[in-house]
C-alpha cells in the first residue's frame, strides 16, 4: 500500500517531545522519511518511527541558531537528496504568571524560540524547496491567541506572530510552488509539560466544556491535519490558519 508522502523528506523541529513524536510517526506511516530534530536526544522518537515501519534519523538542532538550521538542511540534502516538508513544531510554553511579572529576558527568549525559530528554519530549507519548485511548510500556532489566555502573555504573543509570519511567507514563496500554512492548535495534554499536572487537567476540563466536540483532545487528531497539509491533498491551500481544537467557543473571535 502506498502512502500520501511516499518519497518525501520531512524535517520536524521539537520532535523529541510528546506531540513531536506523534507528528513524526504519522508522517512516516504515510511514507515520508523523517529528519527528527531537537535540542535534546531524539533517539526515542526515531525508535517509535521505526517501530511503526517508517524511516527516521536524528540531528540535533537549536532552532534559534541559523548555522544549526543550515547544517541540518545540508545534512538532509546530503543524505536524501531533497527536502519536501518542514514542520515548525519547536516551541517554549514557558511559565504561567501575570504579565507584569515577566522579565524582558523571559519575553525575548519566548520570541526567539517560538517565532524567530520558525523564520530561521524556513530560511534554511528555502533554497532546496525553491530549486525543486516544491515544498510544504507547516507552522504550529496555538488556540491561546484566540482566547487571549491569561498569564501566558509572551507565549500568546509569539504564537499570534506565527499567523502573520505564515501569511507573509506564503505570499513570498508561492511563486515557487511552496505551500505555507499554520495550525492553530488546541490544548493537547503532554506528560512532558513543565506546568503542574493539576493545572493542565484544569485547562483540559475547562476546554472540554467550551468545545463543540466534548471528548478529550487526542494528539492523533493534530498529527492527521499535519499529514494533510504535508500532502498533495492540500496543494491548493496556502497562507491559511486552520484551527484544530474541536471548535472551542471563543469570545469575540
Backbone bond lengths (Angstrom), bond angles and torsions (degrees), N, CA, C in turn:
res aa  C-N    CA-C-N  psi(-1)  N-CA   C-N-CA  omega(-1)  CA-C   N-CA-C  phi
1 X - - - 1.465 - - 1.522 109.30 -
2 X 1.304 116.36 131.27 1.462 120.77 179.62 1.521 110.39 -88.24
3 X 1.327 114.73 155.28 1.451 120.31 179.30 1.506 111.39 -109.20
4 X 1.311 116.07 166.37 1.456 120.78 -179.05 1.521 112.43 -71.17
5 X 1.340 116.95 -16.93 1.459 120.33 -176.30 1.525 112.16 -118.76
6 X 1.313 116.81 25.19 1.462 119.96 177.78 1.525 110.67 -56.20
7 X 1.319 115.82 136.05 1.469 123.79 177.08 1.521 113.29 69.01
8 X 1.319 117.93 10.45 1.460 120.88 176.37 1.536 109.87 -94.48
9 X 1.324 115.39 150.77 1.459 121.75 176.65 1.523 108.00 -116.73
10 X 1.328 116.54 125.09 1.463 121.82 -176.43 1.517 110.63 -119.54
11 X 1.328 116.31 132.08 1.460 122.10 171.67 1.525 107.14 -102.84
12 X 1.327 116.15 126.30 1.461 121.28 179.60 1.524 108.45 -119.96
13 X 1.331 117.24 122.64 1.466 120.81 178.38 1.526 109.75 -90.61
14 X 1.319 116.07 156.90 1.462 119.66 -177.24 1.511 111.91 58.40
15 X 1.332 115.61 35.00 1.468 120.78 -169.16 1.515 114.12 -85.16
16 X 1.317 118.11 -8.25 1.455 120.09 -179.30 1.519 112.80 -82.48
17 X 1.319 116.66 -12.52 1.454 120.82 -178.10 1.518 112.59 -81.12
18 X 1.314 114.96 179.94 1.471 122.51 -176.40 1.526 111.79 -58.42
19 X 1.331 116.91 -56.06 1.458 120.06 -178.51 1.527 111.07 -69.71
20 X 1.332 117.36 -38.22 1.459 120.17 178.47 1.509 112.37 -57.29
21 X 1.327 116.12 -38.40 1.466 120.11 178.54 1.514 110.82 -64.67
22 X 1.312 117.47 -42.10 1.470 121.20 176.43 1.532 109.85 -58.86
23 X 1.332 117.11 -47.10 1.458 120.75 -177.11 1.532 111.18 -61.66
24 X 1.314 115.85 -45.55 1.468 120.19 -178.92 1.520 111.01 -62.46
25 X 1.318 116.10 -42.42 1.468 120.35 -178.42 1.519 111.15 -64.40
26 X 1.321 117.27 -42.93 1.469 120.25 179.32 1.529 111.43 -65.44
27 X 1.326 117.03 -42.27 1.466 119.88 178.15 1.517 110.65 -61.31
28 X 1.320 116.41 -42.61 1.467 120.87 -178.96 1.522 111.65 -66.85
29 X 1.308 116.74 -38.55 1.479 119.99 179.09 1.518 111.71 -62.12
30 X 1.325 116.22 -26.63 1.467 119.90 177.69 1.528 111.79 -89.68
31 X 1.334 117.23 6.04 1.455 120.24 172.51 1.508 116.42 108.07
32 X 1.334 118.26 -4.87 1.459 120.43 -177.53 1.530 111.41 -76.29
33 X 1.325 115.62 144.92 1.457 121.28 165.72 1.519 106.79 -85.27
34 X 1.329 117.05 126.93 1.459 120.54 -171.16 1.527 111.00 -109.02
35 X 1.321 115.00 127.10 1.458 121.56 172.28 1.525 106.30 -95.74
36 X 1.310 115.43 103.78 1.463 123.14 -178.58 1.526 108.16 -81.14
37 X 1.319 117.43 123.19 1.471 120.32 -179.83 1.510 110.66 -129.86
38 X 1.327 115.28 145.43 1.463 121.74 177.36 1.525 107.72 -172.15
39 X 1.334 115.52 169.19 1.471 119.25 175.43 1.524 110.63 -85.13
40 X 1.326 116.81 -11.33 1.467 121.80 175.49 1.521 108.63 -114.43
41 X 1.305 116.32 168.34 1.457 121.87 -175.71 1.533 111.48 -61.52
42 X 1.320 116.20 126.74 1.453 121.22 179.96 1.513 113.61 -102.38
43 X 1.339 117.35 20.49 1.469 120.65 -176.21 1.528 111.93 -60.41
44 X 1.335 117.27 -37.59 1.461 119.73 -179.19 1.525 111.47 -66.37
45 X 1.327 116.39 -36.70 1.470 119.63 176.94 1.515 110.45 -66.15
46 X 1.326 117.00 -44.16 1.466 121.01 177.19 1.523 110.10 -58.75
47 X 1.327 116.62 -42.19 1.462 120.97 179.27 1.519 111.40 -62.16
48 X 1.348 116.04 -43.38 1.473 120.24 178.70 1.520 111.36 -61.70
49 X 1.323 116.07 -41.13 1.466 120.27 179.07 1.527 110.38 -63.31
50 X 1.304 116.72 -44.66 1.462 120.50 -178.98 1.526 111.54 -67.11
51 X 1.341 116.58 -35.99 1.464 120.40 175.95 1.524 111.31 -62.11
52 X 1.337 115.63 -30.36 1.470 120.96 178.75 1.528 112.28 -84.03
53 X 1.346 115.78 2.76 1.454 119.66 178.51 1.504 114.68 89.83
54 X 1.334 117.49 11.53 1.457 121.09 -177.95 1.510 112.59 -101.48
55 X 1.316 114.83 -179.43 1.454 122.19 -179.84 1.518 109.33 -119.76
56 X 1.336 115.61 132.26 1.474 119.72 -178.48 1.511 110.21 -152.87
57 X 1.329 115.29 151.95 1.460 122.94 172.51 1.522 107.33 -133.59
58 X 1.324 115.98 157.06 1.464 120.29 179.13 1.516 110.91 -113.19
59 X 1.342 115.73 135.89 1.456 122.12 170.82 1.529 108.05 -133.73
60 X 1.310 116.04 130.51 1.459 119.99 177.49 1.529 109.61 -66.32
61 X 1.329 116.01 138.70 1.463 120.30 -177.98 1.518 110.61 -150.85
62 X 1.302 115.72 124.28 1.461 123.11 168.63 1.519 106.24 -99.51
63 X 1.338 116.49 109.68 1.463 120.73 -172.25 1.520 113.15 -67.28
64 X 1.318 117.47 -11.46 1.462 119.34 179.26 1.521 112.16 -83.01
65 X 1.329 117.37 -8.73 1.463 121.38 -174.50 1.522 110.80 -111.69
66 X 1.339 116.71 117.46 1.455 121.58 -179.38 1.522 111.77 -59.18
67 X 1.341 116.09 -40.02 1.465 118.67 -178.54 1.527 111.61 -64.56
68 X 1.330 117.26 -33.65 1.461 121.11 176.94 1.529 110.44 -65.83
69 X 1.325 116.13 -47.62 1.462 120.68 -178.25 1.529 111.62 -63.88
70 X 1.315 116.35 -41.41 1.468 119.74 178.51 1.526 111.29 -66.49
71 X 1.330 116.55 -36.59 1.465 120.18 177.59 1.529 110.77 -63.01
72 X 1.326 117.01 -45.35 1.465 120.87 179.82 1.526 110.60 -64.07
73 X 1.331 116.79 -41.71 1.466 120.32 178.46 1.522 110.79 -61.01
74 X 1.315 117.18 -43.87 1.465 120.67 179.67 1.520 111.54 -66.53
75 X 1.327 117.00 -37.63 1.459 120.20 176.33 1.524 111.29 -63.83
76 X 1.333 116.52 -42.18 1.463 120.18 178.94 1.523 110.93 -63.10
77 X 1.329 115.84 -41.46 1.469 119.59 178.59 1.524 111.09 -65.05
78 X 1.322 116.28 -40.13 1.460 120.10 -179.68 1.523 111.17 -67.02
79 X 1.329 116.89 -39.45 1.466 121.29 -176.94 1.524 112.63 -78.14
80 X 1.338 116.58 -38.51 1.461 119.52 -169.60 1.527 114.72 -123.21
81 X 1.331 117.83 -13.17 1.452 120.56 173.91 1.508 116.33 90.98
82 X 1.317 117.48 -15.41 1.471 119.64 -179.24 1.515 109.40 -161.74
83 X 1.343 115.58 162.24 1.465 123.24 174.36 1.520 106.66 -129.46
84 X 1.321 116.32 121.06 1.468 119.97 -174.42 1.520 113.70 -110.91
85 X 1.324 116.80 -27.56 1.458 121.07 -172.20 1.526 109.62 -136.71
86 X 1.324 115.94 135.55 1.454 121.41 170.51 1.522 108.00 -125.27
87 X 1.325 116.65 123.61 1.460 121.50 173.90 1.523 107.56 -108.97
88 X 1.328 116.02 106.87 1.466 121.94 179.29 1.523 108.65 -83.07
89 X 1.326 114.22 86.34 1.463 121.06 -173.98 1.531 112.89 -104.24
90 X 1.331 117.54 -21.16 1.466 120.97 -176.10 1.523 110.98 -60.77
91 X 1.321 115.81 135.31 1.464 120.01 -179.36 1.520 109.95 -161.36
92 X 1.306 114.30 159.82 1.464 122.35 175.07 1.516 107.80 -118.54
93 X 1.332 116.82 117.91 1.466 119.09 177.03 1.522 110.58 -73.91
94 X 1.322 116.51 -38.52 1.456 119.69 178.44 1.518 112.50 78.36
95 X 1.308 114.96 -170.02 1.463 121.08 -177.57 1.521 110.40 -93.21
96 X 1.307 115.03 162.13 1.465 121.77 179.03 1.521 109.57 -107.77
97 X 1.351 115.98 118.34 1.460 120.38 178.46 1.524 108.68 -166.68
98 X 1.330 118.22 165.59 1.466 120.89 179.31 1.528 111.24 -58.24
99 X 1.324 115.35 149.65 1.465 119.94 -172.53 1.527 112.48 -61.96
100 X 1.320 117.11 -29.79 1.464 119.96 -178.93 1.525 112.76 -71.95
101 X 1.309 117.47 -11.55 1.462 120.86 -178.86 1.527 113.29 -95.15
102 X 1.332 117.29 -8.29 1.460 119.45 177.97 1.528 109.87 -74.62
103 X 1.314 115.91 137.25 1.461 120.51 176.48 1.518 109.86 -86.50
104 X 1.319 116.53 163.39 1.460 120.24 176.18 1.520 111.08 -62.05
105 X 1.321 116.24 -34.54 1.462 120.04 178.61 1.528 111.16 -64.82
106 X 1.328 117.16 -40.84 1.473 120.68 177.33 1.526 110.60 -66.10
107 X 1.314 116.30 -41.19 1.470 120.94 178.25 1.527 110.52 -60.29
108 X 1.335 115.72 -50.40 1.465 120.39 -177.16 1.526 111.57 -64.24
109 X 1.319 117.53 -38.52 1.472 120.57 179.26 1.520 111.00 -63.62
110 X 1.348 115.88 -40.30 1.464 120.15 178.96 1.531 110.58 -62.48
111 X 1.320 116.90 -46.52 1.454 120.82 -179.44 1.535 111.00 -64.85
112 X 1.324 116.24 -37.81 1.456 120.54 -177.66 1.523 111.44 -65.35
113 X 1.316 116.67 -44.85 1.470 119.77 -177.47 1.524 111.04 -77.98
114 X 1.337 117.21 -50.91 1.461 120.78 -170.02 1.523 114.29 -78.35
115 X 1.331 117.26 -24.42 1.467 119.05 -175.58 1.526 111.98 -118.57
116 X 1.323 117.16 -54.76 1.467 118.49 178.83 1.520 111.14 -61.14
117 X 1.330 117.44 -33.74 1.458 120.64 179.03 1.516 112.55 -56.94
118 X 1.319 117.40 -36.76 1.462 120.48 178.90 1.523 111.18 -69.05
119 X 1.326 115.56 -41.48 1.464 120.62 177.15 1.524 110.24 -61.27
120 X 1.321 116.93 -45.66 1.462 122.13 -178.97 1.528 111.22 -59.47
121 X 1.324 116.51 -48.54 1.465 119.76 -176.40 1.531 111.90 -70.50
122 X 1.323 116.89 -37.25 1.463 119.50 176.61 1.528 110.73 -63.73
123 X 1.329 116.82 -41.21 1.466 120.58 177.25 1.527 111.03 -60.44
124 X 1.325 116.06 -38.43 1.463 120.36 -176.07 1.524 112.57 -68.31
125 X 1.335 117.62 -36.91 1.473 119.73 -177.52 1.524 112.69 -91.50
126 X 1.317 117.40 -14.63 1.463 120.39 -174.79 1.531 114.09 -57.41
127 X 1.343 120.09 -45.50 1.469 118.29 -178.77 1.531 113.26 -55.46
128 X 1.324 116.89 -41.44 1.461 120.24 179.96 1.523 111.20 -67.70
129 X 1.329 117.18 -43.44 1.460 120.88 179.63 1.519 111.26 -67.24
130 X 1.317 116.41 -37.42 1.462 120.67 178.42 1.523 110.79 -63.47
131 X 1.325 116.50 -44.90 1.461 120.40 -177.68 1.522 111.91 -64.53
132 X 1.330 116.47 -39.28 1.469 119.23 -178.86 1.527 112.53 -87.30
133 X 1.343 115.54 -6.29 1.467 122.30 -179.10 1.529 110.91 54.20
134 X 1.305 113.42 49.88 1.470 119.65 177.07 1.520 108.54 -166.27
135 X 1.320 116.44 138.36 1.454 119.71 174.72 1.519 111.74 179.46
136 X 1.326 114.90 153.49 1.462 122.51 176.82 1.523 107.99 -130.36
137 X 1.318 116.42 118.07 1.459 121.60 177.09 1.523 108.08 -115.38
138 X 1.328 115.63 124.54 1.461 121.55 -175.96 1.526 108.49 -122.71
139 X 1.321 116.11 117.95 1.458 122.34 -176.57 1.529 110.21 -106.89
140 X 1.329 116.25 130.65 1.462 119.38 -177.96 1.524 110.31 -94.12
141 X 1.328 115.21 116.32 1.458 122.21 174.05 1.530 108.24 -102.75
142 X 1.315 117.68 -160.15 1.465 120.57 -173.92 1.524 111.36 -146.64
143 X 1.331 114.84 144.46 1.452 120.44 176.50 1.512 113.39 -65.05
144 X 1.321 117.39 -12.79 1.472 119.86 177.45 1.523 111.48 -62.59
145 X 1.339 116.89 -23.49 1.466 119.44 -178.62 1.523 111.31 -70.59
146 X 1.332 116.75 -25.11 1.462 120.88 -180.00 1.522 111.61 -89.01
147 X 1.322 115.61 -24.08 1.455 120.35 -178.63 1.527 112.74 -94.42
148 X 1.355 116.46 -16.17 1.456 119.29 -173.27 1.518 110.67 60.27
149 X 1.325 115.23 43.26 1.468 121.33 -174.30 1.530 111.38 -51.11
150 X 1.331 117.83 125.16 1.462 120.24 -178.05 1.527 112.33 -72.26
151 X 1.326 114.49 157.41 1.470 123.68 174.64 1.525 114.03 69.14
152 X 1.324 116.82 14.62 1.469 121.66 176.59 1.528 109.96 -136.41
153 X 1.323 117.56 35.25 1.459 120.06 -169.79 1.526 114.70 -55.57
154 X 1.332 121.48 -46.56 1.469 119.12 179.63 1.532 112.40 -61.00
155 X 1.312 116.57 -41.19 1.473 121.09 178.83 1.522 110.96 -64.37
156 X 1.333 116.23 -48.12 1.469 120.56 -179.34 1.529 110.30 -60.43
157 X 1.313 116.82 -42.76 1.460 121.06 -178.83 1.526 111.74 -65.26
158 X 1.323 116.45 -44.57 1.460 119.96 179.10 1.524 111.05 -63.02
159 X 1.328 116.28 -42.35 1.466 119.91 -178.64 1.528 111.78 -69.33
160 X 1.328 117.09 -28.64 1.465 119.87 173.40 1.521 109.84 -67.75
161 X 1.331 116.68 -37.87 1.455 120.59 177.55 1.517 113.02 -62.36
162 X 1.322 116.83 -26.58 1.467 120.92 178.72 1.526 110.93 -60.23
163 X 1.314 117.28 -34.76 1.463 120.57 -179.17 1.523 110.26 -67.86
164 X 1.327 117.11 -45.52 1.465 119.84 176.93 1.515 111.66 -62.27
165 X 1.319 116.32 -42.72 1.457 121.15 178.00 1.525 110.43 -59.85
166 X 1.317 116.90 -43.62 1.463 121.37 -178.97 1.518 111.71 -61.06
167 X 1.318 116.80 -47.54 1.465 120.23 -177.06 1.532 111.01 -67.37
168 X 1.332 116.94 -41.87 1.465 119.86 179.84 1.526 111.24 -65.99
169 X 1.327 116.60 -42.19 1.463 120.24 -179.79 1.520 110.83 -66.72
170 X 1.328 117.05 -41.66 1.465 120.47 179.08 1.522 110.70 -58.45
171 X 1.313 116.86 -39.18 1.467 121.54 179.77 1.526 111.02 -66.75
172 X 1.331 116.38 -40.74 1.460 120.39 -175.51 1.528 113.94 -75.70
173 X 1.320 117.73 -29.24 1.470 119.62 -175.11 1.522 113.28 -108.18
174 X 1.322 117.07 -0.16 1.463 120.10 -178.16 1.517 113.26 -59.50
175 X 1.330 117.32 -31.40 1.455 121.10 179.84 1.515 113.95 -66.02
176 X 1.328 116.21 -12.82 1.464 121.09 178.04 1.525 111.57 -104.82
177 X 1.342 116.66 16.68 1.463 122.45 179.36 1.522 111.52 60.89
178 X 1.320 115.50 37.97 1.461 121.17 175.57 1.522 108.27 -107.54
179 X 1.324 116.26 123.80 1.457 121.91 178.55 1.521 109.78 -93.68
180 X 1.332 116.11 135.25 1.464 121.26 178.36 1.521 108.09 -129.94
181 X 1.318 116.17 121.02 1.458 120.60 179.67 1.522 110.35 -138.06
182 X 1.321 114.90 160.93 1.463 120.96 177.85 1.521 109.83 -120.57
183 X 1.307 114.62 150.78 1.461 121.19 171.99 1.526 107.52 -112.94
184 X 1.322 115.52 124.55 1.458 120.72 172.61 1.523 106.33 -89.09
185 X 1.305 114.42 97.61 1.459 120.41 -171.70 1.519 112.13 -81.88
186 X 1.326 115.10 134.63 1.447 120.05 169.93 1.517 109.98 -73.38
187 X 1.310 117.12 -172.22 1.459 122.16 -179.37 1.524 109.21 -83.00
188 X 1.329 115.62 115.10 1.460 121.62 175.40 1.523 107.16 -115.65
189 X 1.327 117.38 110.13 1.469 120.38 -172.78 1.518 112.63 -62.88
190 X 1.313 114.81 143.21 1.459 121.35 -179.77 1.513 109.30 -133.13
191 X 1.329 117.79 136.68 1.468 119.48 177.73 1.520 113.04 -69.67
192 X 1.325 116.76 -9.34 1.458 120.69 -178.28 1.526 113.61 -96.80
193 X 1.330 116.98 2.91 1.457 119.42 -178.98 1.527 110.71 -61.67
194 X 1.322 117.22 142.70 1.457 121.74 178.49 1.528 111.93 -79.81
195 X 1.308 115.78 -19.60 1.455 118.21 178.28 1.530 109.72 -72.36
196 X 1.342 117.84 151.79 1.466 120.64 179.30 1.528 111.31 -57.66
197 X 1.331 117.75 141.81 1.472 121.19 -179.03 1.523 112.96 -54.87
198 X 1.334 116.20 -35.73 1.459 118.27 -178.80 1.529 111.81 -66.95
199 X 1.345 117.17 -31.25 1.464 120.56 176.47 1.524 110.05 -68.02
200 X 1.328 116.30 -44.80 1.463 121.04 178.61 1.523 110.70 -61.00
201 X 1.325 116.69 -45.71 1.463 120.46 -178.79 1.518 111.63 -63.67
202 X 1.334 117.30 -36.76 1.460 120.41 177.94 1.521 110.41 -67.28
203 X 1.340 116.79 -39.24 1.461 120.09 175.78 1.529 110.53 -61.43
204 X 1.321 115.86 -43.94 1.463 119.73 179.94 1.523 110.39 -62.34
205 X 1.334 116.54 -44.29 1.460 120.37 179.95 1.528 110.62 -59.44
206 X 1.334 116.24 -46.87 1.456 120.25 179.88 1.526 110.85 -64.69
207 X 1.320 115.39 -40.86 1.462 120.06 -178.74 1.522 111.22 -62.73
208 X 1.323 116.79 -42.97 1.465 120.43 -177.47 1.518 111.91 -64.97
209 X 1.340 117.28 -30.34 1.463 119.40 177.74 1.520 111.27 -72.29
210 X 1.340 117.06 -21.15 1.459 121.43 -177.61 1.523 113.36 -97.46
211 X 1.322 117.80 -12.78 1.466 121.20 -177.31 1.522 111.30 -78.31
212 X 1.332 116.14 148.73 1.459 119.71 168.59 1.529 109.29 -66.47
213 X 1.335 115.10 -41.95 1.460 121.05 176.12 1.521 107.98 -90.57
214 X 1.291 118.08 124.76 1.463 121.79 -167.21 1.529 114.84 -94.15
215 X 1.323 118.63 2.70 1.459 118.87 -179.34 1.526 111.34 -83.79
216 X 1.325 114.50 164.70 1.462 121.66 179.82 1.527 109.73 -67.31
217 X 1.329 118.47 138.53 1.470 120.98 -179.82 1.531 111.43 -58.31
218 X 1.336 115.58 139.87 1.458 123.05 -178.96 1.529 108.40 -120.10
219 X 1.333 119.06 120.86 1.467 120.78 -179.11 1.519 113.97 -55.60
220 X 1.330 117.48 -27.46 1.466 120.08 178.22 1.523 111.61 -60.37
221 X 1.337 116.58 -31.86 1.460 120.01 179.75 1.519 111.53 -64.72
222 X 1.326 116.51 -36.09 1.459 121.22 178.07 1.528 110.63 -72.09
223 X 1.321 116.71 -43.69 1.467 120.69 -178.55 1.522 112.01 -64.13
224 X 1.315 116.79 -35.14 1.473 119.87 -179.79 1.526 111.06 -64.29
225 X 1.326 117.37 -35.86 1.466 120.13 178.09 1.523 110.14 -70.48
226 X 1.321 117.23 -36.00 1.463 120.57 175.40 1.529 109.77 -60.61
227 X 1.320 117.13 -44.57 1.467 120.59 177.88 1.518 110.80 -60.23
228 X 1.326 116.66 -42.97 1.466 120.67 178.62 1.526 111.34 -59.15
229 X 1.330 116.57 -47.12 1.461 120.12 -179.36 1.525 112.52 -69.88
230 X 1.326 116.86 -23.64 1.466 121.14 178.17 1.525 112.17 -82.95
231 X 1.313 116.70 -14.84 1.463 121.24 -175.29 1.529 111.64 -96.63
232 X 1.312 115.67 171.91 1.462 120.40 177.89 1.524 112.05 -76.10
233 X 1.331 117.70 -5.01 1.459 120.02 173.96 1.524 110.85 -63.31
234 X 1.328 116.92 -22.08 1.473 121.38 -177.83 1.519 111.83 -110.57
235 X 1.318 117.96 26.21 1.464 120.86 -172.61 1.528 113.27 -63.56
236 X 1.340 118.32 -21.22 1.469 121.19 -179.12 1.530 111.28 -105.37
237 X 1.317 116.20 20.53 1.458 121.73 178.36 1.518 108.67 -118.96
238 X 1.321 116.88 121.13 1.467 119.99 175.85 1.522 110.11 -154.79
239 X 1.323 115.35 152.85 1.459 120.59 -179.78 1.512 114.04 72.48
240 X 1.327 116.79 18.31 1.458 120.57 -174.86 1.518 111.91 -105.51
241 X 1.336 115.03 156.18 1.462 122.34 173.98 1.524 106.97 -120.33
242 X 1.315 116.41 110.41 1.460 122.23 -174.45 1.520 109.59 -103.70
243 X 1.326 116.52 120.54 1.461 121.11 179.54 1.522 109.67 -80.26
244 X 1.320 115.74 125.45 1.467 122.03 176.46 1.522 105.92 -119.81
245 X 1.335 115.39 84.58 1.466 119.74 -170.23 1.518 113.26 -151.16
246 X 1.333 117.68 17.52 1.462 119.39 -179.57 1.515 113.26 69.62
247 X 1.350 116.34 20.46 1.463 122.65 -176.92 1.519 111.87 55.24
248 X 1.325 113.68 62.79 1.455 119.99 177.62 1.521 110.00 -68.18
249 X 1.320 117.12 136.44 1.456 122.02 178.88 1.521 108.80 -66.74
250 X 1.328 115.52 131.06 1.456 119.81 -178.01 1.528 110.53 -125.51
251 X 1.282 116.44 119.39 1.470 119.98 178.54 1.517 110.13 -71.27
252 X 1.322 115.94 122.53 1.455 120.66 175.62 1.524 115.24 77.48
253 X 1.336 117.75 5.39 1.465 120.03 -178.00 1.513 110.18 -88.32
